[in-house]
Amino acid sequence: MNLEFLADHFGDNLALLIGGAVIGAIFGAFAQQSRFCLRAAAIEFSRGHVGGKVAIWLIVFSTAIAGTMLLSAFDLFTATEARQLASPQSLSGAAIGGLMFGTGMVLARGCSSRLLVLSATGNLRALLSGLVFAVVAQASLHGFLSPLREALATPLTTLSIGSNDLLVLSSVSEQTALGLVLAGLAASLFLALWRKVGIWKTAASFAVGACIPLAWWFTNAMTSIAFEPVQLESLSFTGPSADTLMLFLSSPGSMIDFDVGLVPGVFIGAFLAAWVTGELELQGFEGGGSMRRYLAGAALMGFGGMLAGGCAVGAGVTGASIFALTAWVTLFAIWIAAAVTDWVVDRKMAGRIVPPQTLPASPDTRGSELQPGI
């Protein structure tokens, strides 16, 4: 991709939008094919079965971190210039927001990125839930929920500990961290082989993870080309979903940027992948109870994601890839909340514990063994 030609021909803002759309399309297509889903991995793990869903998530996670660290090693990216490390972040917001997001993720049967991918395949439940997620995220950022978000984010920030860089705080060198991450990637590939994930899904998972350093590289390269300041960022879906919603509700103005290209790009990529593989299928709600559950989960994710400063991808993968402490706190909180919510809502209230290998297939996940009758 010739970025200078792109910027000269279309202008900086449109170049950022095109880059966001292209990277988003790659992410959407391979996320749809790999069935990448933090909710599925968290539930599978909490039910005592480290299987294909966990393997897929681990491949994405370790690929994103390893790729980002290699960019930094070759001076193609400076992590300290990213928002997560360049400014103070909220530790209380990361913990509380992560718990809310993890709870909502299980109730809505998917995180924000998964809902976006599923909506592109014809899942109307995911589409409506995604719209609610975007509305609540916008209300949490600039609307009537913003005072509550600020109140929860204020009590404890990284100013109290001096840094948000986990490597600095733990005195672990980048070389050691990279070695551990590469070992983790090798282990996740072995797990995928052991659990018979398949070559195509494994390769697709690797491509999903590679989108994170690709986005870091693209926005970093644009900072040296654009006349106006460009935010150094990678993939996230809380803020971009809110921005994309506002793009359709108000005059575009200066809102044309990487984030606004990302969301429609993911949708288009997932749609094309599902169309080529014959997986497009209209699906709706199965009753009022199901709708209440989905919408409540989407609202919790919208507020929680904005409070935490990122979603399952934005904090759990992108933020983790630069070792932002708050991102790791958010990720840990999401896993804990997902496990507890699954136990209380989907297992204890049902009065039975079903081994994950015997659960019937879910129409939302196209062959996932995790959730029946979504």
RAVENRA-V305675 format. One record per pair of residues at least 12 apart in sequence whose C-alpha atoms are under 8 Angstrom apart, sorted by the first residue. I is the first residue (numbers start at 1). J is the second residue. D is the distance in Angstrom with one decimal. If there is no record, write none. Layout:
# RAVENRA-V305675
I;J;D
I;J;D
This chain:
# RAVENRA-V305675
3;15;7.7
3;221;7.9
3;222;7.3
3;225;7.9
4;225;6.7
7;225;7.6
7;226;7.2
12;226;5.6
12;227;7.5
12;228;7.9
13;254;7.9
13;256;5.6
13;257;5.2
13;258;7.8
14;256;6.6
14;257;6.7
15;257;8.0
16;219;7.7
16;222;7.7
16;256;7.9
16;257;5.1
16;258;4.6
16;261;7.6
17;256;6.3
17;257;4.8
17;258;4.5
17;259;7.2
17;260;6.4
17;261;4.4
17;262;7.4
18;258;7.5
18;261;6.3
19;218;7.3
19;258;6.6
19;261;7.3
20;215;7.7
20;257;7.7
20;258;4.6
20;259;6.4
20;260;7.4
20;261;4.6
20;262;4.5
20;265;7.1
21;258;7.6
21;261;4.4
21;262;4.8
21;263;7.4
21;264;6.7
21;265;4.0
21;266;7.2
22;262;7.8
22;265;6.2
23;211;6.5
23;214;7.6
23;215;6.8
23;262;7.1
23;265;7.3
23;266;8.0
24;261;7.5
24;262;4.8
24;263;6.7
24;264;7.5
24;265;4.5
24;266;4.3
24;267;8.0
24;269;7.2
25;262;7.8
25;265;4.4
25;266;4.5
25;267;7.1
25;268;6.0
25;269;3.9
25;270;7.0
26;207;7.9
26;208;7.5
26;211;7.4
26;266;7.2
26;269;6.2
27;207;7.4
27;208;5.3
27;211;6.2
27;266;6.2
27;269;7.2
28;117;6.2
28;265;7.3
28;266;4.1
28;267;6.3
28;268;7.3
28;269;4.7
28;270;4.4
29;266;7.2
29;269;4.4
29;270;4.3
29;271;7.4
29;272;7.0
29;273;5.1
29;274;7.9
30;204;5.0
30;205;6.9
30;207;6.6
30;208;5.9
30;270;7.5
30;273;7.7
31;117;7.3
31;204;7.1
31;205;7.1
31;208;6.1
31;270;7.4
32;117;6.2
32;118;7.6
32;270;5.5
32;273;6.9
32;274;7.2
33;201;6.6
33;204;6.5
33;273;7.1
33;274;7.8
34;56;7.3
34;200;7.8
34;201;4.6
34;202;7.1
34;204;5.3
34;205;5.5
35;53;8.0
35;56;8.0
35;201;7.9
35;365;6.7
36;53;7.4
36;56;6.2
36;57;6.2
36;60;8.0
36;114;7.6
36;205;6.9
37;53;7.4
37;57;6.8
37;110;7.0
37;111;7.3
37;114;6.2
38;57;6.5
38;110;7.7
38;111;7.1
38;312;6.8
39;102;8.0
39;105;6.4
39;106;6.3
39;109;7.2
39;110;5.8
39;111;6.6
39;338;7.0
40;53;6.1
40;54;7.7
40;110;7.8
40;370;6.7
41;53;4.8
41;54;4.5
41;57;6.5
42;54;7.4
42;335;5.8
42;338;6.5
42;339;6.5
43;338;6.9
43;339;6.0
43;342;6.8
43;370;7.5
44;356;6.7
44;370;6.9
46;339;5.5
47;355;7.2
47;356;6.6
49;356;6.8
51;191;7.6
51;192;7.8
51;195;5.8
52;191;7.7
52;192;6.1
52;195;5.7
52;196;7.3
52;197;5.6
55;188;5.5
55;189;7.2
55;191;5.8
55;192;5.2
55;197;8.0
56;188;7.7
56;192;7.0
56;197;8.0
56;201;7.8
56;202;6.8
56;205;5.9
57;205;7.6
58;184;8.0
58;185;7.3
58;188;5.7
59;185;6.0
59;188;5.6
59;189;6.7
59;202;7.7
59;205;6.2
59;206;6.1
59;209;7.2
60;205;5.5
60;206;5.7
60;207;7.8
60;208;6.0
60;209;4.0
60;210;7.6
61;209;6.2
61;317;5.8
61;321;8.0
62;181;6.0
62;182;7.2
62;184;6.4
62;185;5.2
62;209;7.5
63;185;6.6
63;206;6.3
63;209;5.0
63;210;6.1
64;209;4.5
64;210;5.6
64;211;7.4
64;212;5.5
64;213;6.2
64;317;6.8
64;318;7.4
64;321;6.0
65;181;7.1
65;213;7.9
65;317;7.7
65;320;7.1
65;321;4.1
65;322;7.1
66;178;6.4
66;181;6.1
66;182;6.5
66;321;7.7
67;210;6.6
67;212;7.9
67;213;5.5
68;212;7.3
68;213;4.7
68;216;7.5
68;321;6.2
68;322;7.2
69;174;7.9
69;178;6.8
69;321;7.6
69;322;7.6
71;213;7.2
71;217;7.4
76;217;6.6
76;220;7.7
77;216;7.0
77;217;6.3
77;220;6.2
79;322;6.0
81;232;7.0
82;231;7.7
82;232;5.4
82;233;6.4
83;231;7.9
83;232;7.2
83;233;7.5
84;164;7.4
84;319;7.0
84;324;6.2
85;163;7.7
85;164;5.8
85;165;6.4
85;324;6.4
88;157;6.6
88;158;5.5
88;159;6.0
88;163;7.6
88;164;7.2
89;157;5.5
89;158;5.6
89;159;7.8
89;164;7.1
89;326;6.9
90;153;5.4
90;154;6.8
90;156;6.1
90;157;4.2
90;158;6.3
90;308;7.5
90;326;7.0
91;153;7.4
91;156;5.5
91;157;5.0
91;158;6.4
91;326;5.7
91;329;7.6
92;152;6.8
92;153;5.6
92;154;7.4
92;155;6.5
92;156;5.2
92;157;6.8
93;149;7.9
93;152;6.0
93;153;4.4
93;154;7.7
93;156;8.0
93;307;5.2
93;308;4.9
93;309;7.7
94;153;8.0
94;307;6.8
94;308;4.0
94;309;6.9
94;326;5.6
94;327;7.0
94;329;6.1
94;330;4.8
95;308;7.1
95;329;6.0
95;330;5.6
95;333;5.9
96;152;7.9
96;304;7.3
96;307;7.7
96;308;7.2
96;333;7.8
97;303;7.3
97;304;3.9
97;305;6.0
97;306;7.4
97;307;5.1
97;308;4.5
97;330;7.1
98;304;6.2
98;305;7.0
98;308;6.0
98;329;7.6
98;330;4.5
98;331;6.6
98;332;7.7
98;333;4.8
98;334;4.8
98;337;7.8
99;304;7.5
99;330;7.7
99;333;5.0
99;334;5.4
99;336;7.3
99;337;5.1
99;338;8.0
100;300;5.6
100;301;6.4
100;303;7.8
100;304;5.0
100;305;8.0
100;334;7.7
100;337;7.4
101;300;5.9
101;301;4.3
101;302;7.6
101;303;7.8
101;304;4.9
101;305;6.0
101;311;7.4
101;334;6.2
101;337;7.9
102;301;7.5
102;333;7.1
102;334;4.1
102;335;6.5
102;336;7.4
102;337;4.9
102;338;4.7
103;297;7.0
103;300;7.3
103;301;7.8
103;334;7.5
103;337;5.3
103;338;5.4
103;341;5.7
104;296;7.0
104;297;3.6
104;298;5.9
104;299;7.3
104;300;5.0
104;301;5.1
105;297;6.1
105;298;7.3
105;301;6.5
105;338;7.1
106;297;7.2
106;338;5.9
106;341;6.7
106;342;6.6
107;293;5.7
107;294;5.8
107;296;7.2
107;297;4.7
107;298;7.9
107;341;7.9
108;126;8.0
108;129;7.2
108;293;6.5
108;294;4.2
108;295;6.9
108;296;7.5
108;297;4.7
108;298;5.9
109;294;7.3
109;374;7.6
111;301;7.6
111;311;7.7
111;312;6.5
112;130;6.7
112;133;7.4
112;237;6.5
112;238;7.5
112;298;8.0
112;301;7.4
112;311;7.1
112;312;7.5
113;237;6.4
113;312;7.8
113;313;7.3
115;127;6.8
115;129;7.3
115;130;6.0
116;130;6.5
116;263;7.9
116;266;7.4
116;267;6.3
117;266;6.9
117;267;6.0
117;270;5.5
117;271;7.8
118;270;7.8
118;364;7.1
119;267;7.7
120;267;5.3
120;268;7.1
120;270;5.9
120;271;4.8
121;270;7.0
121;271;5.5
121;274;6.0
121;275;7.8
121;279;6.8
121;280;4.8
121;281;6.2
121;282;7.5
122;280;5.9
122;281;5.1
122;282;4.4
122;283;6.3
123;281;7.1
123;282;5.6
123;283;4.8
123;284;6.6
123;364;7.6
124;282;6.9
124;283;5.7
124;284;5.2
124;285;7.6
125;283;7.0
125;284;5.5
125;285;5.9
125;291;7.7
125;294;7.5
128;295;7.9
129;294;6.2
129;295;5.6
129;298;5.4
130;298;6.8
132;295;6.7
132;298;6.0
132;299;6.2
132;302;7.7
133;298;4.8
133;299;5.4
133;300;7.9
133;301;6.4
133;302;4.5
134;238;7.1
134;241;5.2
134;242;4.9
134;245;6.6
134;302;6.4
135;242;6.6
135;245;7.4
135;302;7.6
136;299;5.8
136;302;5.1
136;303;6.0
137;238;6.4
137;239;7.1
137;241;7.8
137;242;5.8
137;302;4.3
137;303;5.5
137;305;7.4
137;306;6.0
138;239;7.7
138;242;4.9
138;243;7.6
140;302;7.7
140;303;5.8
140;306;6.5
140;307;7.7
141;306;6.8
149;303;7.7
149;306;7.9
149;307;5.7
150;307;7.9
152;307;7.7
153;307;6.7
164;324;5.5
164;325;5.2
164;326;6.8
165;322;7.9
165;323;5.9
165;324;5.1
165;325;5.9
166;323;5.3
166;324;5.8
166;325;5.0
167;323;6.6
189;202;7.7
211;235;7.9
212;234;5.8
212;235;6.2
212;317;7.9
212;318;6.2
213;234;7.4
215;233;7.0
215;234;4.8
215;235;6.8
216;232;6.9
216;233;5.8
216;234;5.0
219;231;7.1
219;232;5.4
219;233;6.3
219;234;7.5
220;232;5.7
220;233;7.9
234;314;7.7
234;318;6.3
235;262;7.8
235;313;6.9
235;314;5.8
235;318;6.3
236;310;6.5
236;311;6.6
236;313;5.7
236;314;3.7
236;315;7.5
236;318;7.2
237;263;7.4
237;310;7.4
237;311;6.4
237;313;7.2
237;314;6.4
238;302;6.8
238;305;6.0
238;306;6.2
238;310;6.2
238;311;6.1
238;314;7.6
239;259;7.8
239;306;7.1
239;310;7.8
240;259;4.8
240;260;6.0
240;262;7.3
240;263;6.7
241;260;7.8
241;263;6.5
243;255;7.4
243;259;7.3
243;260;6.3
244;259;7.7
244;260;5.2
244;263;7.1
247;260;7.8
308;326;7.9
308;327;8.0
308;330;6.5
310;327;7.6
312;331;7.0
312;334;7.7
315;327;4.6
315;328;7.3
315;330;6.6
315;331;6.7
316;328;6.7
316;330;6.9
316;331;4.8
356;369;6.4
356;370;6.1
357;369;6.4
359;371;6.8
359;372;6.8
360;372;5.5
362;374;6.5
